[in-house]
Amino acid sequence: MARLIELVGLLAPVAGIALLLVHRRRSRAAFAWGMLGCLLGLIASGIGLGQLRWSLLAAVRADSGTAGVMDSLETWTLLRFGLMLLAGAILVIASLVDRRGRRPTGWIIGGAAVMAAGIGLQLVGVELGAEHERLVRILLVLREIVQAGLLGAGFLVLCAAAVSHRPGAGGRREPTDQLRSAGAAAWRFYRESRR
């Protein structure tokens, strides 16, 4: 289940691109800004998928050992979070641009807060001493999984906010309603899988 959460989080930019493509006629400006944000998010997800491998390769080439891997991982993580932060800001712009009706303020605040929580988890230190080294590793992996899930969920919420509550729906449901339905279905799936 944990890997599924991480995968969903990492693939959120792909889902965001699909959501924007389906609702692209609602606002060209929002679509353009949203696609830029999704592309940055896609690059950040790619970094998330490859950062461990690239760090290991760089450490082997430089013969720098574990310290080199950790330094390289930190650099990749900062780059990934920086890109996600920039992508989130661009998605907020996409949500506000070319707006004639009501603004999805709650969705914008919610998406930004969930993304901020994902980035903020990086600041949570896990230090239990040398005698609990394996437990620390497990907790760090769990932190990475939760971070990816939170960043992805916040990202999708901001993508929905970018195209929601705009004229020209063409008979389609509101993206925010679609997101609510998907969230409810995911929660039902989770509860049933726990039985």
KEMIVO-377673 format. One record per atom (N, C-alpha, C): residue in one letter; x negated, y, z negated. Coordinates in steps of 0.001 Angstrom, whole numbers, plus 524288, in hexadecimal, padded with zeros to 5 digits. Layout:
BEGIN
AXYZ/...
END
This chain:
BEGIN
M7FCCA7FB5680000/M800008000080000/M7FC9E804EA80000/A7F842804A57FD1E/A7F4E1809387FCC0/A7F29380A9780212/R7F0DD806B1804E8/R7EEA9807BC80A1A/R7F2C9809D180DD5/L7F79F8082780D33/L7FBE480A298106A/L7FCB680FF780F67/I7FC7C8118C80A65/I7FD03817128090A/I7F89781A3480B8D/E7F3D58182180B3C/E7EF5D81ADA80D8C/E7EFF081B3F81379/L7F19E8170B815F5/L7F24E8170F81BA2/L7F67C81AF181D50/V7FAD181B1581A7E/V7FEF481ED881BB6/V7FCD78246981B23/G7F9D38254681707/G7F78882A6F8163C/G7F3D482C0181A8F/L7F0A88285781C46/L7ECE28298E82060/L7EF7E82A2F825B8/L7F3E98279982681/L7F6A2827FB82B8D/L7FABF82C4D82BA2/A7FB2D82F508276F/A7FF078338F82737/A7FE688377A82BAE/P7F99F838EF82D43/P7F93E83C88831BD/P7FB8D83A4D836C7/V7FB2B8353183780/V7FD81832BE83C26/V803728332C83BDB/A8059F832218373E/A80B46832AE83683/A80CED8385F83723/G8099B83BFD8354D/G80AB88418C835ED/G80AD48432283BA5/I807298411383EB3/I807158422E84454/I80C1E84029846DA/A80DB983B6D84569/A8128F8393D8479D/A8174283C9484629/L8178583E4984144/L81BD68419B83F83/L81BF0846C18427E/L8176B849158433D/L8172B84E0184624/L818A184D3C84BDC/L816F6848F084E31/L8184D847F5853AE/L81E2D8473D85472/V820AA8447E850C8/V82650843A18512D/V82951848C8850CE/H8276B84C5984D8E/H82A2C8514784C9D/H8275D855F484F0B/R824698551F8531D/R82126859498556F/R8244985DB9857D4/R8291C85CD685950/R82C3F860EA85BD9/R82E72864E285807/R82E0C863E28530E/R830338677A84F27/R82D3086C9584EFB/S8280F86C5A84F8D/S824D78711384F87/S81F8D86FBE851F0/R81E468725F85629/R8193187164858A9/R814B48730885526/A815538777885282/A8111B8795E84F19/A810458759884A8A/A81480873D184824/A8140287016843CE/A811A886AF7845B0/F813258695484A65/F810FC8648984CA0/F80B178651684D6E/A8095F8697784F9A/A803C986A3F8509E/A800AD86A6D84B81/W8027C86D7F847BF/W7FFCB86DBB842B3/W7FFDF8686484006/G80451865CD8403D/G804CC860A783DCA/G8013085CA784038/M800BA85CAF84567/M7FD33858FE847FE/M7F78A85A1184683/L7F61785F088460A/L7F0CA8605484456/L7EFD285E3083EDB/G7F39085EF283B5F/G7F31185CD083618/G7F2B3856E583617/C7F5D28545E83960/C7F5B884EA4839AA/C7F08B84CA183BDE/L7EE7084F5583FAC/L7E96884DAD841CF/L7E51184E2983DBA/L7E51B8526183AB4/L7E14F852E483670/L7E22484E9E8325D/G7E71084D768312F/G7E8398493982D88/G7E67B843F482F96/L7E6F884333834AA/L7E53C83E5383719/L7DF4C83DBC836B3/I7DC7F841FE8377F/I7D6CE841E8836E3/I7D565840AD83135/A7D82E8432182D88/A7D7358421D827F8/A7D84883C688269C/S7DC6883A24828D0/S7DD8D834A1827DD/S7D9558311F82A2A/G7D7698329582EB5/G7D31582FA183108/G7CE4782FBC82D90/I7CD3F8343A82B47/I7C8E1834A382797/I7C9EB8312D822DC/G7CEC18312182102/G7D02282DD081C92/G7CF508281081DB0/L7D0708267D82282/L7CFB082106823F4/L7C9F381F9482495/G7C6BE8233F8266D/G7C15A821EC827AC/G7BD40823CE823E5/Q7BEC1826D681FF8/Q7BAD68295D81CB0/Q7B75D82585819BC/L7B97682134817DB/L7B63881D7781504/L7B24081AE8818A7/R7B4018195A81D3E/R7B06E816DF82100/R7AC2181A9E822AF/W7ADA281F7A823C0/W7A9C8823558257E/W7A5EA8249382126/S7A7CA824B981C4E/S7A455825D5817E0/S7A078821618170D/L7A26781C9A8177F/L79EE181822816FC/L79ACC8181D81B47/L79C678192D8200C/L798C38194F82472/L794B481D99823BB/A79663822318220C/A792BD8268482131/A78EDF8253881CDB/A790B28229C818B9/A78D378213A81465/A7893F81D208160D/V78AEB8196C8194D/V787478157481B38/V78326817F781EB9/R784C881B6782229/R7810E81E0F825A3/R77D25821688229F/A77F158241281E75/A77BAA8278581B75/A778E9824A181703/D77A4B81FA38163D/D7781A81C8381200/D778B881F5680CC6/S77D858214380BD0/S77E758245C8071E/S7818A82180802E9/G7832581CB7803E4/G785B88198D7FFEE/G78B2281B7B7FE75/T78CC9819F57F9CC/T7920381B337F7E6/T792DA821107F755/A78ED9823D87F59E/A78F5A829867F4FF/A7907682C227FA43/G78DF382A387FE5F/G78EE282C5180398/G7945F82B418057C/V7965A826878044F/V79BBC82539805CC/V79F88828DF80309/M79EC2829AF7FDF7/M7A25282D067FAF8/M7A21A832B47FCD3/D79D75834A77FE03/D79CF883A077FFFE/D79FBD83A978053A/S79EF2836CA80899/S7A16D836F780DBE/S7A75E8368180D44/L7A91F83313809D3/L7AEC383280808F3/L7B12F8378A80707/E7AE7083A3A8038F/E7B06483F2A80183/E7B0F484335805D6/T7AD1E843588095A/T7AD5C8470680DBB/T7B1F9845CF81146/W7B2AF840CF812A0/W7B70B83F46815FD/W7BC3F8406181355/T7BC9183F6D80E3F/T7C1668406680B66/T7C2C68462E80B68/L7BEE08498080A86/L7BFD784F2480AA6/L7C1A8850EA8100B/L7BF3E84EC981420/L7C0D88501A81976/L7C67184E5281A71/R7C7B18498F818B9/R7CCFC847788196B/R7D10084AD781697/F7CFF084C3B811B6/F7D39F84F6B80EC5/F7D400854E88110B/G7CFAD85705812D8/G7CFCE85C2B8154B/G7D33685C3281A27/L7D2AA8582881D5B/L7D5EC857C68220D/L7DBB085705820AE/M7DCC8853D881CAB/M7E2408531181B19/M7E4938581A818E0/L7E16D85AF8815FA/L7E33F85FF9813E2/L7E468863C98184E/L7E0F48641281C1D/L7E1CF86778820A6/L7E691865A8823C2/A7E71D860878247B/A7EBA585E708274D/A7F0B285FC282470/G7F0A385F4D81F41/G7F544860AA81C2F/G7F6A68666A81CB8/A7F2B6869D481CA4/A7F3AE86F7581D44/A7F5F68709C822AB/I7F3FA86DF58269F/I7F60286EBA82BEF/I7FBA586CC282C4E/L7FCD9868758299B/L8023A86686829A0/L805EA86A44826BE/V803FC86CF4822D0/V80729870F882041/V808418756882418/I8044C876F982712/I8051B87AF682B22/I809258791282F09/A808B78741A830AB/A80C79871E883462/A811FB871FE8321D/S8126F8715782D0E/S817968715B82A88/S819FD876CA82A56/L816BD87ACC82A55/L818A988025829BA/L8191B8832082EDE/V816588817B832E0/V8163488452837CD/V81B5B883A183ACE/D81CDD887B083DA4/D8215C8877084128/D826518859683E5B/R8273B887A4839C9/R82B8C885EA8367D/R82FE8889EA836BE/R834A28884F8383E/R8391A88BDC83875/R83CE988AEE833FC/G83D10886328322C/G840C0884D282E0C/G83E1788449828CE/R84033880D7825D6/R83E128801E82093/R838D087D57820CD/R8357287ECF81D42/R8303987C7881CF3/R83061877C481947/P82DA2873A881AA2/P82D8F86EFA8173D/P829A286F9E812C6/T82A878737F80F8C/T826D3874DB80B63/T825D087046807B3/G829E986D8C8062E/G8294686915802A7/G825E2864D6804FE/W826A2863CD80A0B/W8238585FD280CB0/W81DD38619280D2F/I81D098668D80E3D/I817B18689480EB0/I814E78682E8096B/I81780869EF80551/I81521869BA8001C/I8143A864117FE77/G81804860C07FF77/G8177685B367FE12/G812FD85897800EB/G812AC8596B80610/G80E73857108091D/G8091D8590D8077A/A808C185E2D806A0/A803C48606B804F7/A8024185E767FF8B/A8060E85DE57FC10/A804E785C037F6C3/A8030E856597F6CC/V80578853187FA00/V803DE84D9A7FA47/V7FE6584D2D7FCA7/M7FD528504E800AB/M7F80C85042802E7/M7F40C852427FEF3/A7F56B856577FC0C/A7F1DC8586B7F80D/A7F0D5854597F3D0/A7F4D68515E7F269/A7F41B84D347EE86/A7F056849107F092/G7F0CC847CC7F5A0/G7ED35844037F7F0/G7E799845EC7F7E3/I7E6DC84AD47F92E/I7E19084D0A7F91B/I7DFAE84D987F379/G7E32A84F107EFFB/G7E1B684FC37EA80/G7E00584ABD7E7D5/L7E1E28464F7E9C1/L7E038841587E774/L7DA56840857E7DD/Q7D7EB843087EBA4/Q7D241842847EC3E/Q7CF74844C27E775/L7D1F18485D7E4CF/L7CF9084ACB7E03D/L7D005847747DB56/V7D337843577DB97/V7D3E283FE67D71D/V7CF2F83C437D6D7/G7CC2283CDA7D2C8/G7C77E8399F7D222/G7C8D28346C7CF9D/V7C606830677D13D/V7C6BB82B357CF0B/V7C1718296C7CCF2/E7C0AE82A3C7C7E8/E7BBCE828A97C56D/E7BD1D825B37C072/L7BBF5820AF7C072/L7BD1981D677BBEE/L7B82F81AF67B99F/G7B3BA81C7A7BB9A/G7AED781A527B99E/G7ACE4815D37BCEB/A7A80F814587BBF2/A7A586810477BF15/A7A7F380AE97BE45/E7AA3A809F27B9B0/E7AC67804C27B8A3/E7B184803CA7BB95/H7B3D4807D97BDD2/H7B8BE8074F7C0BA/H7B818808E37C673/E7B3AE807A17C8B7/E7B280809547CE07/E7B65B8072C7D209/R7B7E28023D7D17B/R7BB937FFE57D531/R7C0EB802887D4D2/L7C29C803B57D015/L7C79A8065F7CF51/L7C77780BCE7D1C7/V7C31C80E7F7D146/V7C284813AD7D3A2/V7C3098134A7D98D/R7C09B80F667DBE5/R7C10480EA67E19C/R7C6A780DB97E340/I7C96380A797E047/I7CEDF8095D7E183/I7D22480E577E11C/L7D14B811557DD02/L7D43A816317DC47/L7D30181A257E094/L7CE2A81A517E25B/L7CCC881DE37E6A5/L7CF7B81C497EBB5/V7CFD08173C7ECB7/V7D296815627F165/V7D865816C07F0FF/L7DAA8815EF7EC66/L7E029817527EBAB/L7E10781D2A7EC56/R7DD5B820477EA7A/R7DDCC825F77EB20/R7DDC4827687F0E8/E7DA51824FD7F3E6/E7DA1D826027F98C/E7DF448248D7FC33/I7E190820397FA93/I7E68081E797FCE7/I7EADE822577FBAE/V7EB33823F37F6C4/V7EF45827AD7F53E/V7EE6C82CEC7F7FC/Q7E97F82E8D7F87B/Q7E8558336D7FB3B/Q7EA3D83333800DF/A7E90282EF68038F/A7EAAD82E7880903/A7F09B82E8B80966/G7F34382BDE805D0/G7F8F482BD4805DD/G7FB4B83135804E3/L7F933834068010A/L7FB368393F7FFE1/L7FA2C83D0C80455/L7F56F83CE280674/L7F4338406180AD7/L7F7B983F3F80F81/G7F89883A488109A/G7FBFB838E0814F7/G801A283A758141E/A8039B8399A80F60/A8090583B0D80E3B/A809C6840F380EA6/G80632843F180C60/G80686849A580CC2/G8061F84B858125B/F802C5849068154E/F8020D84A6081AD3/F8071E8499181DD5/L809A38450D81CFD/L80E94843FA81FBA/L812E1847C881E2C/V813098493381944/V816F384CF98177E/V816218523381A3F/L81137853E081ABD/L81023858D181D77/L8115C858698234B/C8107D853E0825A1/C811F18533282B29/C817D1853A082BDF/A81AC18514682849/A82079851A582894/A8223A85747827CF/A81FB885A198243C/A8211E85F918234B/A8201F862E982820/A81C2A8618982B35/A81AD1864A382FD2/A81F238649F833E8/V822078605C8345A/V826018600983874/V82B9185FCF83656/S82C408602B83140/S8318685FBB82F12/S834458650182EE4/H83970864AF82EA5/H83CD68694282E1F/H83BCB86D4F83264/R83B7886B6883720/R83ABB86ED083BAD/R83F0C86DA083F99/P8407D87175842C1/P8447E87068846BD/P8425986CC684AFA/G845EB86A7284DD4/G844538671B85231/G843588618985098/A8465785F9384CE4/A8458F85A4384B01/A846FD8563384F1F/G84A5D8578B852D2/G84BC3853E7856F7/G84E7D84F03854FE/G8518484F80850D9/G8545884AFF84ECD/G851178478084B4A/R84C2A848B384A85/R848D48458784718/R84991847328416C/R848918437383DEF/R848C2844A283859/R8444584841836ED/E8450A84B29832C0/E840EC84E93830C4/E83C3984B4182F1E/P8377D84D0383044/P832DB84A0F82EA2/P8329184941828BB/T8346E84D10825BC/T8345984C6D8200D/T8381B8481B81E53/D83C87847938210E/D840228434A81FE0/D83DB083E0B82154/Q83AE883DE5825B7/Q838368391E82753/Q834118379882350/L8314583B708215E/L82D3083A6B81D7B/L82F94838798185A/R833F583AC5816CA/R836A4838E58120F/R8384C83335812C0/S83A84831E88173E/S83C3E82C8581847/S8379F828BE8183D/A8334D82A5781AA4/A82EA48270281ABE/A82C778263C8153B/G82C7082A5F8121F/G82A9D829EB80CC1/G82E0D8265080989/A83329826C780A2F/A836C78236080757/A8361181DB480902/A8354B81CC680E15/A834738176F80FF5/A82F528153380DD7/A82B478186780DA4/A826428169F80B84/A826C28154B805BB/W829B281877802DC/W82A73817717FD4C/W82D848125C7FC7E/R831988117E7FFB2/R8349280C957FF53/R83112807F180089/F82DD58086680491/F82A3A80435805FF/F826778030980181/Y8247A807217FF19/Y820DB806717FAB8/Y8238D803AD7F624/R8283F805667F4C9/R82B02803017F067/R82C4E7FD5D7F17E/E82DEA7FC297F657/E82F337F6B67F7A4/E82A627F33F7F7D7/S825F67F5797F967/S821347F25D7F9A2/S81F027F1427F437/R8208D7F4467F04E/R81EB87F38F7EAF3/R821DB7EF617E811/R826187ED907EA4B/R8296B7E9A37E7B1/R827157E44E7E81D/
END
